[in-house]
Every structure is written in structure tokens, then in C-alpha cells.
């Protein structure tokens, strides 16, 4: 499987608040540029005619309708914070369309939280009232789904151990504040890196712009897109000062290899 066979669609690129943020009148939250309107962060990776979804945001249904996505073959979860899992129930429509359960991957802690937060999915309930049909699969090393090899990338989100993912020459690393050397080694020779960068100022659980650029300098991917972006980063002004091979992503952006 080669990265040239791949297309990535950014379903959302915003931080946990989303942009515009409730009750905020800043330049970005009141912007008329649609590239400053950010739903919560997620991507669809289309490879070998399969659609691999990374995270199910609260706006999942809206994102899927916007991009006219008709199938989901597997779901990869980075972690179980609300902005990354709370659209999970809408997976049930894809069960209806495919007639099958959908495999969902994540580390043990993530899957434990999903079972607790969506308890009704995993216990017998009355007939009627749809619910998703899911197969939760713990991740503790490289695995294959739908014929596609996936390399999980252990990263730190503050003190929380979460996962990024590498698929061929593409990697998706979000909600990261620290990248262990062993994980950095798994991210060499990338064509495209998607990296979570929150804001210019330091943050306890996310990379700042300068920290993100230091990661880019270390890994040397051909190109990088920042995601999980707060209202502290205006799209056009920020891209004007970023290096030529680095830019902010935006909702609906599609990149091919």
C-alpha cells in the first residue's frame, strides 16, 4: 500500500470548543472566512477503496453530510475525550448501509471509557430504537484493518497516554504535548504529517505553534498540516508566517497522495 493511493478529508479541524466559540467576539470567532469555522477534529482516510475514520466528533453527522460520505469501514480512536467520541451513536447509520458491524480500534483505556459512556450499545435493550453495532478491538501494536496496515503511535496528551496513527506515508497526531523518541522514530520518512497545534502560547496538554514547528523540524515530513486549532490562530494571517511546507488545515480540505 502506497501513499499515492490515499485521500484524506478533514472533517473537522477545531479544538474542543469548536470555532466560533460560545460567547466569544474575537476576530476568528466572528470571521466571515469559512476556513476559520472549525468543527471538532477528525479525518477520513480513503485507501484501497476503504474509508477509515479517525475519531467521532460531536458534529460527526453534520461533517459526514457535508462531505457526502456513504461508507465507514473502520474507526480509529485517538482517545476518549468528549470532542473525539461523542458522535459515536451516528455510526449506526453506516451499520444500516453496510449490513455489518464496524470495527473500532483504540487503546484499552479509550475502549473502557467508550463502553462506560455508551453503555446502552453493549448491553441487551428493547426491540426498537436503533443503536450502533460495534466491535471494539484493543490496540497494543501494529495491526491490519480492511487490508490496510496501521501503525499506532504512542503519544502524551498532558499525562494521558493516547494514540496517533500512521498509515503508509501519512500520519495523524493530535492532542499531543509530548512525543517520545521511540514514537518519533515511527514517524520518519513521511510524505504528510497532520499535527495538533492549539495556539501560539504554551499549553499543558497540546503543542503550541513553536513546539509544533520543532516537531516538524525533527521529523522532516514533506508537508505538514496543523489541526485541532483554537481561535487564537486566524487562518490567513497564520499561514502567511508559517514555513512554505506547513499550513493550517481547514474543514473540508482534501489532500491526495
BAMI-228728 format. One record per residue: x, z, y of N, C-alpha, C in turn; residue in one letter. Coordinates in steps of 0.001 Angstrom, whole numbers. Each point is the difference from the previous one (the first is absolute). Layout:
+---------+---------+---------+---------+---------+---------+---------+---------+---------+--------+
|     n_x |     n_z |     n_y |    ca_x |    ca_z |    ca_y |     c_x |     c_z |     c_y | residu |
+---------+---------+---------+---------+---------+---------+---------+---------+---------+--------+
|       X |       Z |       Y |       X |       Z |       Y |       X |       Z |       Y |      A |
...
+---------+---------+---------+---------+---------+---------+---------+---------+---------+--------+
END
This chain:
+---------+---------+---------+---------+---------+---------+---------+---------+---------+--------+
|     n_x |     n_z |     n_y |    ca_x |    ca_z |    ca_y |     c_x |     c_z |     c_y | residu |
+---------+---------+---------+---------+---------+---------+---------+---------+---------+--------+
|     858 |       0 |   -1194 |    -858 |       0 |    1194 |     886 |       0 |    1233 |      X |
|    -222 |    -948 |     868 |     811 |    -137 |    1196 |    -848 |     227 |    1243 |      X |
|     651 |     489 |    1068 |    -745 |     317 |    1207 |    -644 |   -1231 |     625 |      X |
|     485 |   -1209 |    -303 |    -610 |   -1193 |     573 |   -1418 |    -206 |    -509 |      X |
|    -366 |     668 |   -1092 |   -1333 |    -118 |    -571 |    -966 |    1012 |     594 |      X |
|     373 |     687 |    1054 |    -726 |    1170 |     471 |    -565 |    -204 |    1402 |      X |
|   -1188 |     595 |     215 |    -582 |      87 |    1334 |    -448 |    1429 |     232 |      X |
|     294 |     521 |    1179 |    -380 |    1367 |     356 |    -929 |     -65 |    1209 |      X |
|   -1136 |     679 |    -110 |    -952 |     108 |    1111 |     -76 |    1451 |     443 |      X |
|     232 |     232 |    1282 |    -114 |    1347 |     562 |   -1472 |     289 |     265 |      X |
|    -590 |     851 |    -828 |   -1387 |     398 |     222 |    -104 |     932 |    1203 |      X |
|     962 |     903 |     121 |      47 |     925 |    1128 |    1426 |     389 |     296 |      X |
|     258 |     387 |    1251 |    1368 |     309 |     426 |      75 |    1267 |     844 |      X |
|   -1081 |     772 |      47 |     -49 |    1149 |     890 |     339 |    1312 |    -671 |      X |
|     273 |     987 |     836 |     237 |    1349 |    -472 |   -1316 |     643 |    -425 |      X |
|      52 |    1276 |    -378 |   -1166 |     651 |    -587 |   -1196 |      81 |     943 |      X |
|     234 |      -8 |    1319 |   -1099 |      27 |     964 |    -676 |   -1355 |     155 |      X |
|     725 |   -1081 |    -308 |    -468 |   -1324 |     344 |     122 |    -233 |    1497 |      X |
|      -5 |   -1286 |     392 |     105 |    -370 |    1409 |   -1132 |    -971 |     340 |      X |
|    -856 |     222 |     996 |     114 |    1092 |     964 |    -290 |    1360 |    -621 |      X |
|     648 |    1014 |     546 |    -160 |    1363 |    -453 |   -1181 |     632 |     732 |      X |
|    -734 |     834 |    -687 |   -1177 |     641 |     582 |     397 |     760 |    1272 |      X |
|    -753 |    -234 |    1067 |     180 |     760 |    1232 |    1265 |    -287 |     762 |      X |
|     606 |   -1180 |    -196 |    1255 |    -318 |     696 |    -184 |   -1218 |     897 |      X |
|     527 |      77 |    1212 |     -94 |   -1089 |     966 |    1361 |    -584 |     348 |      X |
|     959 |     107 |    -915 |    1346 |    -510 |     275 |       3 |   -1527 |     -14 |      X |
|    1142 |    -566 |     376 |     148 |   -1453 |      93 |    -317 |    -701 |   -1313 |      X |
|     451 |     585 |   -1112 |    -188 |    -648 |   -1300 |   -1435 |     168 |    -487 |      X |
|    -558 |    1187 |     134 |   -1357 |     243 |    -481 |   -1047 |    -780 |     788 |      X |
|     292 |    -358 |    1233 |    -944 |    -778 |     810 |     394 |   -1473 |     100 |      X |
|    1003 |    -407 |    -761 |     518 |   -1364 |      63 |   -1042 |   -1016 |    -461 |      X |
|       9 |   -1169 |     614 |    -851 |   -1108 |    -441 |     731 |    -916 |    -980 |      X |
|    1256 |     278 |    -271 |     765 |    -778 |    -972 |    -388 |     463 |   -1404 |      X |
|    -591 |    -859 |    -821 |    -423 |     428 |   -1334 |    1142 |     497 |    -874 |      X |
|    1232 |    -362 |     335 |    1145 |     455 |    -795 |     330 |    1464 |     271 |      X |
|    -656 |     595 |    1003 |     114 |    1437 |     230 |   -1131 |     793 |    -662 |      X |
|    -937 |    -679 |    -642 |   -1097 |     675 |    -708 |     411 |     159 |   -1456 |      X |
|     213 |    1228 |    -434 |     625 |     251 |   -1299 |    -873 |     893 |    -865 |      X |
|    -468 |    -551 |   -1118 |    -631 |     836 |   -1010 |    1093 |     641 |    -845 |      X |
|    -395 |     907 |    -897 |     999 |     744 |    -757 |     784 |    -911 |    -956 |      X |
|    1233 |     386 |    -295 |     987 |    -912 |    -589 |    -217 |    -293 |   -1487 |      X |
|      34 |   -1297 |    -299 |    -167 |    -487 |   -1373 |     400 |   -1463 |     -29 |      X |
|     397 |    -484 |   -1174 |     280 |   -1429 |    -182 |    -572 |    -480 |   -1337 |      X |
|    -253 |   -1302 |     -60 |    -281 |    -721 |   -1245 |    1209 |    -874 |    -284 |      X |
|     546 |     119 |   -1221 |    1101 |    -852 |    -434 |    -556 |    -976 |   -1031 |      X |
|      20 |   -1278 |     339 |    -482 |   -1040 |    -906 |    1196 |    -637 |    -690 |      X |
|      82 |     167 |   -1325 |    1136 |    -515 |    -756 |    -497 |    -421 |   -1374 |      X |
|     453 |   -1174 |    -447 |    -421 |    -532 |   -1303 |   -1522 |     -38 |    -125 |      X |
|    -661 |    -335 |    1111 |   -1463 |    -107 |      50 |    -702 |    1326 |    -267 |      X |
|     697 |    1098 |     220 |    -569 |    1338 |    -114 |      66 |     685 |    1358 |      X |
|    -982 |     860 |     276 |     -26 |     758 |    1252 |     298 |    1463 |    -269 |      X |
|    1128 |     461 |     493 |     396 |    1391 |    -125 |    -223 |     681 |    1346 |      X |
|    -826 |    1024 |       5 |    -342 |     734 |    1207 |     861 |    1250 |      99 |      X |
|     565 |     252 |    1173 |     727 |    1247 |     226 |    -822 |     869 |     946 |      X |
|    -552 |    1083 |    -564 |    -814 |    1013 |     685 |   -1405 |    -508 |     338 |      X |
|    -935 |     949 |      60 |   -1407 |    -293 |     312 |    -387 |     834 |    1213 |      X |
|      40 |    -601 |    1161 |    -193 |     724 |    1258 |   -1482 |     281 |     257 |      X |
|    -305 |     864 |     980 |   -1405 |     224 |     367 |    -712 |   -1276 |     448 |      X |
|     738 |    -993 |     519 |    -601 |   -1270 |     425 |      90 |   -1079 |   -1078 |      X |
|     268 |     381 |   -1236 |     249 |    -962 |   -1072 |   -1071 |   -1094 |     -63 |      X |
|   -1264 |     379 |     -12 |   -1076 |    -993 |     -90 |      59 |    -970 |    1177 |      X |
|     187 |     517 |    1206 |      58 |    -846 |    1195 |    1199 |    -942 |     -76 |      X |
|    1142 |     513 |    -439 |    1204 |    -827 |    -113 |    -203 |   -1126 |   -1006 |      X |
|    -603 |     326 |   -1144 |    -198 |    -986 |   -1063 |    -968 |   -1093 |     448 |      X |
|   -1072 |     382 |     689 |    -940 |    -996 |     515 |     661 |    -879 |    1048 |      X |
|     813 |     596 |     856 |     680 |    -763 |    1049 |     896 |   -1081 |    -588 |      X |
|     696 |     323 |   -1094 |     951 |    -932 |    -609 |    -605 |    -805 |   -1147 |      X |
|   -1291 |     216 |    -284 |    -708 |    -735 |   -1059 |     722 |     102 |   -1349 |      X |
|     384 |    1214 |    -354 |     652 |     247 |   -1288 |   -1067 |      99 |   -1080 |      X |
|     147 |    -762 |   -1081 |   -1023 |     -61 |   -1045 |     414 |     685 |   -1300 |      X |
|    1242 |     442 |     -87 |     420 |     667 |   -1233 |    1114 |     998 |     286 |      X |
|     -22 |    1083 |    -743 |    1085 |     972 |     -22 |     358 |     202 |   -1468 |      X |
|    1253 |    -193 |    -352 |     408 |     109 |   -1398 |     624 |    1346 |    -331 |      X |
|     720 |     611 |     937 |     583 |    1322 |    -194 |     143 |     669 |    1364 |      X |
|      77 |    1334 |      -9 |     212 |     767 |    1226 |    1240 |     860 |    -162 |      X |
|     888 |     -55 |     987 |    1191 |     838 |      36 |    -179 |    1004 |    1128 |      X |
|      76 |    1287 |    -325 |    -159 |    1034 |    1021 |    1361 |     562 |     400 |      X |
|     221 |      87 |    1319 |    1234 |     620 |     480 |     -95 |    1521 |     -47 |      X |
|   -1156 |     530 |     404 |    -245 |    1443 |     -38 |   -1481 |     227 |     298 |      X |
|    -414 |    1256 |      18 |   -1432 |     294 |       9 |    -502 |     596 |    1305 |      X |
|     652 |    -265 |    1122 |    -573 |     408 |    1276 |   -1252 |    -837 |     288 |      X |
|    -895 |     569 |     809 |   -1319 |    -601 |     198 |      69 |   -1457 |     445 |      X |
|     931 |    -316 |     904 |      61 |   -1366 |     530 |     479 |   -1017 |   -1026 |      X |
|     412 |     474 |   -1181 |     494 |    -907 |   -1038 |    -903 |     -71 |   -1230 |      X |
|   -1013 |     873 |     -87 |    -837 |     -17 |   -1208 |   -1502 |     -19 |     262 |      X |
|    -455 |     288 |    1215 |   -1421 |     293 |     174 |    -930 |   -1207 |     -34 |      X |
|     545 |   -1197 |    -223 |    -861 |   -1163 |    -248 |    -158 |    -322 |   -1470 |      X |
|     464 |     895 |    -866 |      79 |    -298 |   -1433 |   -1351 |    -354 |    -616 |      X |
|   -1081 |     618 |     459 |   -1299 |    -247 |    -623 |    -390 |   -1477 |      43 |      X |
|     430 |    -722 |    1037 |    -399 |   -1397 |     127 |     695 |    -923 |   -1001 |      X |
|     936 |     533 |    -779 |     570 |    -773 |   -1101 |   -1087 |    -404 |    -996 |      X |
|   -1100 |     770 |     -47 |   -1041 |    -273 |    -994 |    -566 |   -1408 |     124 |      X |
|     -10 |    -573 |    1199 |    -492 |   -1370 |     128 |     894 |    -974 |    -762 |      X |
|    1279 |     278 |     -45 |     912 |    -872 |    -746 |    -161 |     200 |   -1506 |      X |
|    -411 |    1185 |    -425 |    -382 |     178 |   -1405 |   -1178 |    -906 |    -340 |      X |
|    -982 |     -47 |     894 |   -1166 |    -858 |    -222 |     409 |   -1469 |    -101 |      X |
|     898 |    -418 |     892 |     400 |   -1409 |      29 |     833 |    -393 |   -1214 |      X |
|     854 |     921 |    -473 |     899 |    -319 |   -1115 |    -562 |     401 |   -1357 |      X |
|    -922 |     962 |      -1 |    -533 |     508 |   -1261 |     970 |     876 |    -758 |      X |
|    1033 |     495 |     671 |    1018 |     815 |    -664 |     356 |    1216 |     848 |      X |
|     643 |     976 |    -653 |     610 |    1098 |     729 |    1226 |    -508 |     741 |      X |
|     411 |     758 |    1013 |    1186 |    -366 |     771 |    1042 |    1097 |    -150 |      X |
|    1217 |    -408 |    -314 |    1099 |     941 |    -174 |     524 |     432 |    1361 |      X |
|     180 |    1309 |     153 |     491 |     599 |    1235 |    1256 |     805 |    -307 |      X |
|    1059 |    -248 |     737 |    1305 |     593 |    -272 |     421 |     923 |    1133 |      X |
|     667 |    1088 |    -357 |     532 |     933 |     985 |     747 |    1101 |    -711 |      X |
|     696 |     839 |     761 |     684 |    1108 |    -663 |   -1023 |    1063 |    -408 |      X |
|     458 |     964 |    -801 |    -918 |     993 |    -588 |    -776 |     754 |    1068 |      X |
|     668 |     399 |    1088 |    -663 |     783 |    1037 |   -1088 |    -825 |     702 |      X |
|     295 |   -1267 |     237 |    -990 |    -872 |     630 |   -1236 |    -155 |    -881 |      X |
|     216 |    -263 |   -1279 |   -1138 |    -194 |    -905 |    -782 |    1295 |    -191 |      X |
|     673 |    1121 |      -3 |    -692 |    1295 |     -88 |    -933 |     191 |    1194 |      X |
|     474 |    -330 |    1193 |    -825 |     140 |    1193 |   -1169 |    -975 |     -18 |      X |
|     229 |   -1236 |    -447 |   -1089 |    -970 |    -100 |   -1078 |     488 |    -963 |      X |
|     401 |     562 |   -1122 |    -989 |     534 |    -952 |    -824 |    1118 |     631 |      X |
|     638 |     816 |     806 |    -713 |    1109 |     640 |    -903 |    -506 |    1121 |      X |
|     512 |    -900 |     835 |    -764 |    -481 |    1145 |   -1177 |    -883 |    -413 |      X |
|     163 |    -714 |   -1110 |   -1037 |    -901 |    -492 |    -461 |     443 |   -1391 |      X |
|    -286 |    1275 |    -106 |    -364 |     600 |   -1284 |   -1136 |    -743 |    -693 |      X |
|   -1012 |    -442 |     758 |   -1168 |    -655 |    -584 |     346 |   -1271 |    -760 |      X |
|    1125 |    -628 |     340 |     405 |   -1237 |    -661 |     383 |     256 |   -1454 |      X |
|     538 |    1181 |    -282 |     644 |     258 |   -1283 |    -803 |     922 |    -912 |      X |
|   -1224 |     338 |     379 |    -864 |     836 |    -838 |   -1313 |    -734 |    -237 |      X |
|    -695 |     307 |   -1113 |   -1289 |    -659 |    -258 |   -1001 |     340 |    1094 |      X |
|    -720 |   -1004 |     471 |   -1031 |     190 |    1012 |   -1251 |    -756 |    -409 |      X |
|   -1071 |     190 |     752 |   -1271 |    -633 |    -326 |     106 |   -1512 |      77 |      X |
|    -904 |    -661 |    -705 |     -77 |   -1451 |      64 |    -511 |    -405 |    1379 |      X |
|     611 |   -1025 |     567 |    -356 |    -434 |    1351 |     948 |     613 |    1006 |      X |
|     195 |    -695 |    1100 |     981 |     480 |     973 |    1380 |    -412 |    -455 |      X |
|     476 |   -1124 |     495 |    1255 |    -545 |    -485 |    1194 |     863 |     331 |      X |
|    1004 |     -98 |    -822 |    1274 |     662 |     267 |    1104 |    -871 |    -575 |      X |
|    1208 |     134 |     530 |    1080 |    -853 |    -489 |     374 |     324 |   -1445 |      X |
|     478 |   -1017 |    -694 |     544 |     156 |   -1343 |    1510 |    -175 |      99 |      X |
|     719 |    1101 |    -137 |    1439 |      34 |     263 |     765 |     533 |   -1199 |      X |
|    1181 |    -522 |    -193 |     952 |     531 |    -978 |    1217 |     478 |     780 |      X |
|     200 |    1328 |      61 |    1120 |     550 |     751 |    1240 |      41 |    -878 |      X |
|    1091 |    -569 |     503 |    1229 |    -126 |    -789 |    1144 |     659 |     760 |      X |
|     572 |    1097 |    -558 |    1128 |     656 |     673 |    1230 |    -895 |      43 |      X |
|     709 |      61 |    1106 |    1211 |    -790 |     205 |    1204 |     932 |      -7 |      X |
|     964 |    -278 |    -859 |    1250 |     768 |       0 |    1220 |    -902 |    -140 |      X |
|    -202 |   -1286 |     187 |    1087 |    -963 |     -80 |    -569 |   -1400 |     106 |      X |
|     842 |   -1039 |     -88 |    -494 |   -1372 |      96 |   -1084 |    -276 |   -1038 |      X |
|    -963 |    -825 |     383 |   -1097 |    -325 |    -905 |    -468 |   -1414 |     287 |      X |
|    -903 |    -481 |    -849 |    -555 |   -1334 |     167 |   -1507 |      94 |      62 |      X |
|    -602 |    -722 |     932 |   -1453 |    -102 |      78 |    -361 |   -1449 |     263 |      X |
|    -959 |    -498 |    -759 |    -457 |   -1387 |     151 |    1161 |    -987 |     -87 |      X |
|     977 |     333 |    -851 |    1147 |    -871 |    -182 |    1019 |      37 |    1116 |      X |
|    -140 |     952 |     928 |     895 |     107 |    1151 |     817 |    1279 |    -113 |      X |
|    1321 |    -107 |     129 |     863 |    1175 |     -66 |     -31 |     748 |    1331 |      X |
|    -211 |    1302 |     -66 |     -63 |     861 |    1182 |    1092 |    1060 |    -110 |      X |
|     763 |     170 |    1064 |    1010 |    1058 |      42 |    -460 |    1050 |    1003 |      X |
|    -374 |    1206 |    -464 |    -360 |    1065 |     942 |    1238 |     521 |     708 |      X |
|    -147 |     309 |    1275 |    1112 |     470 |     825 |    -311 |    1425 |     460 |      X |
|     657 |    1021 |    -555 |    -247 |    1379 |     453 |     498 |     199 |    1430 |      X |
|    -880 |     509 |     856 |     351 |     275 |    1390 |    -579 |    1346 |     399 |      X |
|     418 |     493 |    1150 |    -483 |    1291 |     486 |    -879 |    -205 |    1234 |      X |
|   -1169 |     606 |     -43 |    -950 |      16 |    1116 |     -29 |    1451 |     488 |      X |
|     937 |     334 |     902 |     228 |    1414 |     290 |     550 |     666 |   -1255 |      X |
|    -713 |     996 |    -514 |     408 |     672 |   -1239 |    -729 |    -529 |   -1228 |      X |
|    -857 |    -998 |     205 |    -805 |    -556 |   -1087 |     714 |   -1185 |    -638 |      X |
|      97 |      30 |   -1325 |     597 |   -1106 |    -742 |   -1070 |   -1057 |    -249 |      X |
|     212 |   -1189 |     552 |    -969 |   -1078 |    -158 |     725 |   -1251 |    -488 |      X |
|    -735 |   -1118 |     -64 |     577 |   -1230 |    -519 |    -158 |   -1162 |     969 |      X |
|    1035 |    -818 |      64 |    -117 |   -1358 |     484 |      72 |    -907 |   -1214 |      X |
|     -82 |   -1307 |     224 |      25 |    -933 |   -1128 |     808 |   -1243 |     344 |      X |
|     763 |    -470 |   -1002 |     684 |   -1282 |     113 |    -599 |    -968 |   -1008 |      X |
|    -342 |   -1193 |     484 |    -531 |   -1065 |    -843 |     833 |   -1230 |     291 |      X |
|     865 |    -360 |    -923 |     910 |   -1111 |     246 |     894 |     292 |    1181 |      X |
|      13 |    -901 |     979 |     850 |     154 |    1180 |    -751 |     603 |    1189 |      X |
|   -1158 |     609 |    -293 |    -835 |     640 |    1013 |     -93 |    1498 |    -287 |      X |
|      36 |     816 |    1060 |    -178 |    1444 |    -177 |    -900 |     552 |    1084 |      X |
|    -811 |    1000 |    -398 |    -950 |     650 |     903 |     305 |    1488 |       7 |      X |
|     485 |     484 |    1148 |     402 |    1395 |     151 |    -697 |     554 |    1232 |      X |
|    -979 |     872 |    -188 |    -707 |     548 |    1144 |     -21 |    1522 |     -92 |      X |
|    -356 |     661 |    1116 |     -68 |    1470 |      48 |    1301 |     633 |    -481 |      X |
|    1099 |    -527 |     467 |    1312 |     449 |    -468 |     764 |     668 |    1145 |      X |
|     605 |    1138 |    -314 |     865 |     670 |     966 |    1428 |     131 |    -513 |      X |
|     180 |    -283 |   -1293 |    1330 |     108 |    -592 |      73 |    -904 |   -1217 |      X |
|    1082 |    -763 |     -65 |     198 |    -947 |   -1092 |    1250 |     405 |    -790 |      X |
|    -182 |     594 |   -1187 |    1170 |     405 |    -788 |     909 |   -1192 |    -303 |      X |
|    1298 |     270 |    -150 |     947 |   -1075 |    -278 |    -360 |    -765 |   -1264 |      X |
|    -478 |     721 |   -1007 |    -369 |    -663 |   -1263 |   -1162 |    -967 |     207 |      X |
|    -889 |     325 |     914 |   -1108 |    -897 |     311 |     454 |   -1165 |     862 |      X |
|     906 |     271 |     937 |     543 |   -1081 |     821 |     669 |   -1059 |    -875 |      X |
|     652 |     440 |   -1073 |     645 |    -940 |    -916 |   -1003 |    -951 |    -649 |      X |
|   -1249 |     450 |    -142 |   -1039 |    -835 |    -597 |    -586 |    -994 |    1002 |      X |
|     434 |      88 |    1253 |    -572 |    -824 |    1063 |    1002 |    -982 |     591 |      X |
|    1085 |    -231 |    -700 |     986 |    -971 |     463 |    -445 |   -1417 |    -347 |      X |
|     515 |    -968 |     738 |    -244 |   -1426 |    -260 |   -1477 |    -371 |     105 |      X |
|    -680 |     584 |     976 |   -1402 |    -329 |     229 |    -139 |   -1222 |     899 |      X |
|   -1019 |    -788 |    -238 |    -400 |    -995 |     974 |    -791 |     675 |    1110 |      X |
|   -1022 |     791 |    -385 |    -895 |     595 |     984 |    -215 |    1479 |    -292 |      X |
|     204 |     810 |    1024 |    -264 |    1434 |     -58 |   -1141 |     324 |     946 |      X |
|    -996 |     721 |    -495 |   -1032 |     591 |     854 |     284 |    1490 |      58 |      X |
|     176 |     524 |    1208 |     469 |    1365 |     186 |    -905 |     735 |     980 |      X |
|    -400 |    1195 |    -371 |    -806 |     824 |     883 |     818 |     564 |    1153 |      X |
|    -394 |    -318 |    1218 |     658 |     508 |    1218 |   -1100 |     428 |     969 |      X |
|     -28 |    1275 |     312 |   -1140 |     570 |     701 |      32 |    -197 |    1514 |      X |
|    1150 |     329 |     633 |      33 |      84 |    1462 |    1453 |      64 |     465 |      X |
|     259 |     -70 |    1304 |    1388 |     127 |     473 |     584 |    1384 |    -237 |      X |
|    -802 |    1048 |     146 |     495 |    1367 |     -99 |     145 |     433 |   -1474 |      X |
|     907 |     919 |    -268 |     135 |     535 |   -1362 |   -1296 |     661 |    -474 |      X |
|    -196 |      30 |   -1309 |   -1171 |     612 |    -617 |     448 |     650 |   -1302 |      X |
|    -662 |    1088 |    -387 |     431 |     751 |   -1182 |    -208 |    -768 |   -1301 |      X |
|    -991 |    -890 |     -40 |    -344 |    -627 |   -1284 |      26 |   -1526 |      14 |      X |
|     443 |    -603 |    1099 |      50 |   -1460 |     108 |    1268 |    -418 |     728 |      X |
|     470 |   -1209 |    -302 |    1107 |    -568 |     751 |    -430 |    -307 |    1433 |      X |
|     909 |     234 |     935 |    -133 |    -509 |    1361 |     553 |   -1423 |      35 |      X |
|    -118 |    -662 |    1142 |     527 |   -1360 |     119 |    1496 |     -30 |    -279 |      X |
|     763 |     893 |     621 |    1461 |     -11 |    -193 |     360 |     303 |   -1456 |      X |
|    -728 |     899 |    -631 |     269 |     310 |   -1413 |    -350 |   -1192 |    -889 |      X |
|   -1094 |    -667 |     324 |    -359 |   -1191 |    -763 |    1045 |   -1098 |     134 |      X |
|     496 |    -195 |    1207 |    1035 |   -1020 |     204 |    1294 |     361 |    -732 |      X |
|     286 |    1296 |    -116 |    1180 |     422 |    -765 |    -170 |    -341 |   -1482 |      X |
|   -1217 |     137 |    -523 |    -272 |    -383 |   -1387 |     178 |   -1504 |    -176 |      X |
|    -506 |    -763 |     948 |     168 |   -1451 |     -49 |    1471 |    -381 |       9 |      X |
|     771 |     651 |     850 |    1440 |    -276 |      72 |     679 |     324 |   -1325 |      X |
|    -436 |    1050 |    -663 |     600 |     404 |   -1276 |    -376 |    -957 |   -1129 |      X |
|   -1271 |    -408 |     -59 |    -483 |    -800 |   -1121 |     228 |   -1494 |     194 |      X |
|      19 |    -461 |    1251 |     257 |   -1407 |     323 |    -976 |    -983 |    -665 |      X |
|   -1306 |     261 |      73 |    -954 |   -1012 |    -487 |      19 |   -1214 |     918 |      X |
|    -480 |   -1132 |    -486 |     -57 |   -1192 |     849 |    -947 |     189 |    1180 |      X |
|   -1112 |     698 |    -234 |    -943 |     275 |    1080 |    -735 |    1295 |    -298 |      X |
|    -466 |     649 |    1061 |    -675 |    1297 |    -121 |   -1232 |       8 |     894 |      X |
|   -1064 |     563 |    -535 |   -1217 |     228 |     780 |    -287 |    1494 |       0 |      X |
|    -171 |     569 |    1186 |    -380 |    1408 |     121 |   -1520 |     129 |    -126 |      X |
|    -438 |    1055 |    -695 |   -1423 |     273 |    -168 |    -249 |    1488 |     188 |      X |
|   -1236 |     435 |    -226 |    -407 |    1399 |     212 |     349 |     428 |    1431 |      X |
|    -479 |    -794 |     957 |     431 |      62 |    1395 |    -993 |     824 |     821 |      X |
|     516 |     848 |     847 |    -851 |     825 |     865 |    -319 |    -741 |    1300 |      X |
|    -754 |     663 |     880 |    -321 |    -588 |    1307 |    1154 |     142 |     987 |      X |
|    1117 |     512 |    -452 |    1186 |      77 |     861 |     774 |   -1316 |      44 |      X |
|    -383 |    -977 |    -829 |     729 |   -1268 |     -70 |    -950 |   -1151 |     312 |      X |
|     141 |    -583 |    1179 |    -787 |   -1164 |     388 |     602 |   -1240 |    -659 |      X |
|    -846 |    -868 |    -528 |     473 |   -1091 |    -847 |    1010 |    -907 |     713 |      X |
|    -385 |    -592 |    1098 |     868 |   -1001 |     650 |    1248 |     630 |     598 |      X |
|    -168 |    1114 |     718 |    1153 |     640 |     634 |    1025 |     452 |   -1038 |      X |
|    -484 |     529 |   -1122 |     916 |     486 |   -1036 |     748 |   -1153 |    -647 |      X |
|    -708 |   -1067 |    -349 |     664 |   -1134 |    -631 |    1023 |    -661 |     918 |      X |
|    -227 |      93 |    1304 |     947 |    -585 |     952 |    1370 |     672 |     -57 |      X |
|      49 |    1258 |    -427 |    1274 |     725 |       6 |     555 |     245 |   -1402 |      X |
|    -759 |    -370 |   -1042 |     510 |     147 |   -1355 |     967 |   -1141 |    -330 |      X |
|     894 |     205 |    -968 |     884 |   -1090 |    -429 |    -811 |   -1194 |    -501 |      X |
|     590 |   -1199 |      14 |    -745 |   -1212 |    -359 |    -602 |      25 |   -1405 |      X |
|     629 |     707 |    -935 |    -490 |      14 |   -1379 |    -888 |    1207 |    -291 |      X |
|    -425 |     708 |    1050 |    -870 |    1172 |    -145 |   -1167 |    -142 |     962 |      X |
|   -1207 |     279 |    -465 |   -1147 |     -23 |     905 |   -1098 |     917 |    -518 |      X |
|    -913 |     353 |     889 |   -1180 |     743 |    -416 |    -924 |    -939 |    -768 |      X |
|    -572 |     511 |   -1082 |   -1068 |    -733 |    -681 |   -1308 |     222 |     754 |      X |
|   -1014 |    -742 |    -375 |   -1332 |     186 |     578 |   -1051 |    -291 |   -1071 |      X |
|   -1179 |     545 |     183 |   -1079 |    -188 |    -965 |    -311 |   -1488 |    -156 |      X |
|     -25 |    -469 |   -1237 |    -289 |   -1389 |    -284 |    1221 |    -895 |    -121 |      X |
|    1166 |     513 |     354 |    1238 |    -790 |    -137 |     215 |    -380 |   -1467 |      X |
|     335 |   -1254 |    -234 |     341 |    -473 |   -1343 |    1415 |    -529 |      14 |      X |
|     757 |     387 |   -1011 |    1368 |    -517 |    -146 |     154 |    -546 |   -1409 |      X |
|     695 |   -1119 |    -111 |     234 |    -639 |   -1284 |    1476 |    -126 |    -248 |      X |
|     359 |    -197 |   -1261 |    1405 |     -79 |    -397 |     273 |   -1351 |    -629 |      X |
+---------+---------+---------+---------+---------+---------+---------+---------+---------+--------+
END
